[in-house]
């Protein structure tokens, strides 16, 4: 299912609906609803800086500090728009160097 201009990166339809969205800024969302539910819930996710193929739930954004619940489709689209506009700090977090002992040090 597409939400506005947002096409899911992954989707599953067992005992309900589950969609995962990834944005270029290193943030994204999971959107889900149960088989008999009318409304959606949304978690903000963020690309893991050590393992970039993994995305973790984050509660440290201006969007929300918890799960957003009881969302209509329009509410999901607005949240996805807001998430897609979050500051792109992923590239900064990915910067690293090797110290004189051979250890990889990530620049925060």
C-alpha positions, -999 to 999 in steps of 0.1 A, spaced: 0 0 0 13 34 -9 9 63 16 8 95 -4 40 97 -23 57 71 0 62 36 -14 70 10 12 105 -6 13 89 -38 26 54 -49 34 38 -80 51 2 -91 53 -1 -118 79 -26 -112 107 -29 -75 96 -7 -51 76 29 -41 82 49 -15 61 84 -3 65 96 30 50 132 42 45 140 78 37 173 91 23 180 111 55 186 79 75 152 79 91 121 60 83 90 44 98 71 12 105 34 14 100 11 -14 111 -25 -23 119 -41 -55 131 -63 -76 110 -95 -62 125 -82 -27 131 -92 4 112 -64 27 124 -26 25 121 3 29 145 36 43 135 72 39 149 100 62 138 131 42 128 167 52 122 195 35 102 219 18 126 253 37 123 274 6 129 253 -18 108 237 3 80 215 -25 67 197 -25 101 171 0 112 162 6 148 132 22 165 141 56 179 122 77 204 146 106 201 131 127 174 110 159 172 82 137 156 75 116 187 90 102 218 67 71 216 46 51 192 20 72 173 -13 54 176 -48 57 162 -37 72 129 -58 76 98 -41 73 64 -38 111 61 -21 112 96 4 85 84 12 105 53 18 137 74 41 118 98 60 103 68 64 138 53 78 151 87 101 121 90 115 126 55 124 162 65 143 154 96 179 166 96 203 143 78 228 135 105 235 100 92 265 110 70 280 129 99 276 98 121 292 76 95 324 96 94 352 77 111 390 74 113 415 49 125 435 60 155 472 53 160 464 20 178 444 7 148 410 13 164 381 26 143 368 58 159 334 72 149 329 109 148 297 120 165 
